[in-house]
Each structure stands twice: as structure tokens, then as C-alpha cells.
């Protein structure tokens, strides 16, 4: 019994497991900052779609339709790669000789090579998540803004409010009650999408679960354990379920906040 306990304590507190525990911060940070960016892009996209200026309406419609129609994995990989290569090409214009820029190699020369750190990849991942789910958020907010009774807006204008005051104090304030159910779904979809972080060379919880769960051999001890990936993936399953339950509680409180001052349903 004592030997088994010592083994598990040593096994679960070794360096790799401590790195695994620390990698949960990447998932949490990507979810939180990705959601904040998605909310910003969503509000801008929804206001563009509701704009009186036709080009802005077209731009908002193109953003929501195009991004929602592209598979998440494809866009998640495309944006960071395109941004990285755009930066390298910009550097190459000044750092590389002209003959190097006409070749087929990439980057054009070693001086233009950009080695991204985990933090930089995480920032690009947050922006990618924000752009992708900002389109879904924009669609939800657009529908919610159209659901606000027109009489409320006309009454606000009759009291002498400007268009900006009507938008910020009445329209956006009242649309949250209609938007929150849809936004909760977008948030949960974003949470699930954080499992793609390992595609951007980020050693996140999914990557570590695959590494730690694979059969482990040590020269001096032989087989330490067999294929334990099922156990690590079960742990991730429980983690995402707990995040979902916590999210439901948060959105329930947000809905109660949004209903303050609203007429009670019959």
C-alpha cells in the first residue's frame, strides 16, 4: 500500500505532469480572451449589419456569412499562418536581397525567419477564435437587436435622445435579454474549439494528454504503464463538463441581470 501511494505521488508530481497541470492556463486564457474578442467583433458586425450605410451592411453580411461558412479548423489554421507569412514577407523586403525573394524557398532568407513563441501563438489563437466566433456572435446580436420592440426605440427618440443614445442606452441594453441564450451556445462552442490549440504548436491539455497517456517506457524500469490515454481523455471530458456546468450558472445570473427592469412575462 505504501509503495503504491509513493509511486502515484511521484508519478503525478513529476515534471511532465506539472507541465500538464500548468497547460490548463492556455485553454482558459484562449477561451476568455477569444470570447472577449468575439464579443467585440460580434457587436461591430451586428451594428454594421444594422447600419443605414449600405456598404457597412454589405461588409457585415459578408463577414458573418463567409466566416460562418468556413470550417473552424481551416480558418483556425489559415489566419495564424497567413499572418506569420505576411510578417516574414514584410521583413524580407528589407532584410533579404532581391534575388532571394524570387526563389521558391520560404522564408526568402534566414534573416526574415520569424520564430514564434508559445505566447505569440496563443495571441494568434485568441484572435482566430475571436474572428471565427465573432461571426456567430454578430448573427446572434443582429437577431436580438431586431427583436427589441420598435416602440421602445421610437419612444426614446420622442424624448429627444440622439441616435447614439438610443443605440447605447435602449437598443443594446434591451437586446441582451434576447441575445444571451444564443451567446451561451456560442461560448460553449468556443470552449470546445480550444481543443485545437495543439494545432498551433501550443502544448495544451489535449497535447499533454496524448503524450502522458501513451505507453511509457524507461530503460531502467521497463514498461511504466501501458496505453492510459483513455484515463487522461476522461479527465479532459470531466474538465469540459465542469466548465459547461459553471458556464450555465454564469449565464443564468447574466440573464437575471438582463431582465432587471423588463416587464414580466404573462
N, C-alpha and C positions, 0 to 999 in steps of 0.2 A: 504493500500500500504506500509506504513512504517513498519507495523508489519510483513508483508510478507518478506520485504527486511531484516529485523532484523533476522527473522527465517533462511533465506538462508545463511546470513553471519555467523550466529552462527553454523549452521549445516555444512557448507562446510569448516569451520576453526576449527572444534573440533579436539581432539587428534587423533581419528581414521583416519580422513581424512588427517591430516598432515602426519601420518604414511603411508597412501596410496600414497600421493604425493612423499614421500621420497623413497618408494619402487621402483619407476621407475629407480632408480640408479642400482638396481640389474639386471634389464633387460638390461640396457645399458652396464654395466660392463661385464656381461656374453656374450653379443654379441661381444663387441670389443675384449676382451681377448680370447674368444673362436675362433674368426676369426683369430687372430694373431697366435694362436697355430695351427689352421687348416692349415694356410699358411705354417708354419714351417714343420708340418707333411706331407703336400702335396708336398713340394719341396723335402723333403727327400725320400718320397715314389716314386716320379717320377724319381729322379736320380737313385734310386735303380732299378727301372724297366728298365731304360736305361743303366744300368751298363754292362760292359763286363764280370763281375764276375757272374757266373751262380747262386750261392747261394743267392746273393743280388737280382738278378732278380726274383728268386722264392719268396724271402721274400717280395719284393714289390708287386708282383702279389697276394700273399696270403693276404696281408694286405688290398689291395684295393677291392679284390673280397669278402673276408669274412665280413669286416665291412660294405660294401655297401649292403650286403645281409641280415644283421641283422636289424630288425625293430628298429628305432631310440629310441622309448620308452624303449624297452627291454634293449638295450645297455646303455642308459642313466641311468637306474636304476641299472644295473649289475655292472658297473665299480665302482661307489662310494661304493656300498655295499660290493663288493669283497675287495676293498682297506681297508675299515674300519675293516672288519673282519680279514684281513691279519695282520693289525697292532695290533689288540686285541690279536690274537693268538701269535704273536711275544712277546708281553708283558707278556702273560700268561706263556710262557716258563720259565720266571724268577720270575714272581710275584705270580704265583699260585702253590700250592702243586701238586705233581704228581697225587694223587688220584682225584683231582678236574678236571684235564684235560681229564680224561677218562669218565666223566659224559656226560649227554645229554644236560645239560643246556648251555646257551650262554649268556654272555661270561663265560668261565670256572670258574671265581671267580670275586668278586666285584672290586678287585684291577686292573683287566685287562679291566674294562669297560671304553670306550672312548666316552665321551660326546662331540659331535662336535658342534661348534658354527655356526652361520649363515655365518660368513666369511669363515670358513673351508668348509662348504657345498658349498659355492659359488665357491671356488677354485676347488673343485672336479667337480662341474658342468662345469666350464670353460674347464677343462682337458677333460671331457667326450665329450663336444661339439667339442673340437679340434680333438680328435681321430676320432669321427664319421665323421665329415665333412672334416677332413684331407684326408680321403679315397676318397671322391668325388673330392676334390681339386687335389689329386695326379693323378686321372684319367684324369681330365681336362688338367693339366700341361703336363702329359705324351703325350696326343694327340697334344698339342700345340708345344711341343718340336720336335715331329716328322713332324710337318707341316713346320718348318723352312727349307728353301731351302738348300739342301746338298751342293750346290755350294758355299754358303756363308761360310760354315764351312771348306770346302777344301781350299778356298782362304785364310782363316785365317791361316790355317796350312802351306800353301805355303809361307806366310810372316814370318814364323818362330815362331808363337805362340805355347806355350805349350798346352797340353790338358786342363789344368785347366784354362788357359787364354781364350781358345776357348769357354769353358763352361760358364765362368762368363761374359766375355765381348761381346761375339757374340751370343751364343746359348740362354742363359737365357734372355739376353737383347731383342732379337728379338721375343722370344716366347710369350712375354706379349701381343702383338697385337692379337695373336690367342687365348690366354687364357682368356682375360678379359670378353668376352661375357659369357663364361661358368662360370667364377668365380662370376660374378654378380648374376647368378642364385643360385649358392651355398650360397652366402651371404644372399640372401633373404630366402632361406630355413632355414639357421641358425637362422635368425631373428625370423621366425615363431616357431622354436624349443625352443626359450627362454620361451615360454608359459608353458613349462614343469617344470620350476624351483620349482613350488609348490610341485612337487612330492618328492623333496629332503628337505622338511620341511623348505623351504625358503618362507617367507611371501611376495611374489612378487605381481605384479599388478593384476594378474588373481585371486590369492587367496583373495586379499582385495576386488576386485570387487564382488566376490561371497559373502563375509561377509557383506559388506556395502549395497549391493543390496537386501539382504534377508529382509523379513518383520521385522520391528524394533518395539519392544515394550518397554515402560518404565513404571514402576509401578505407578509413579505419573502423567504420561501423557497419558497412554493407548497406542494406536497404533500411532506411529510417522509417519510411512509410510508403504505402502504395499510392494508388490514384485517389486522392482525397478531394478532388475538385468539387465533387458533389457537396461536401461539407462547407467549403468556402462559398460556393454559389448559393447554398441555402442561407448562409449568413447574410449575403447581399440581398437575397429575397426578403428576409426579415427586416433588414435595414430600410429597403424601399417601402415596405408595407407600413413600417412605423412612421416614415416621413409622410406617407399618404394620410395616415390617421391624424397626425399632427396638423397637416395642411387643412384637413376638413374642419378641425376645430378653429383654426385661424380664420378661414373663410366664413364660418358660422358667426364669429364675432364681427367680422367686417360687414356681413350682411345686416346684422343687428345695428351696427353704426350707421350704415347707409339708409336704414329705414327710419331713423330719427326724424321726426317732423313730417313724415309721409303719412297720407291718410290710410287708416286701417282698412284692410280688405273686408268686404261684406261676407 
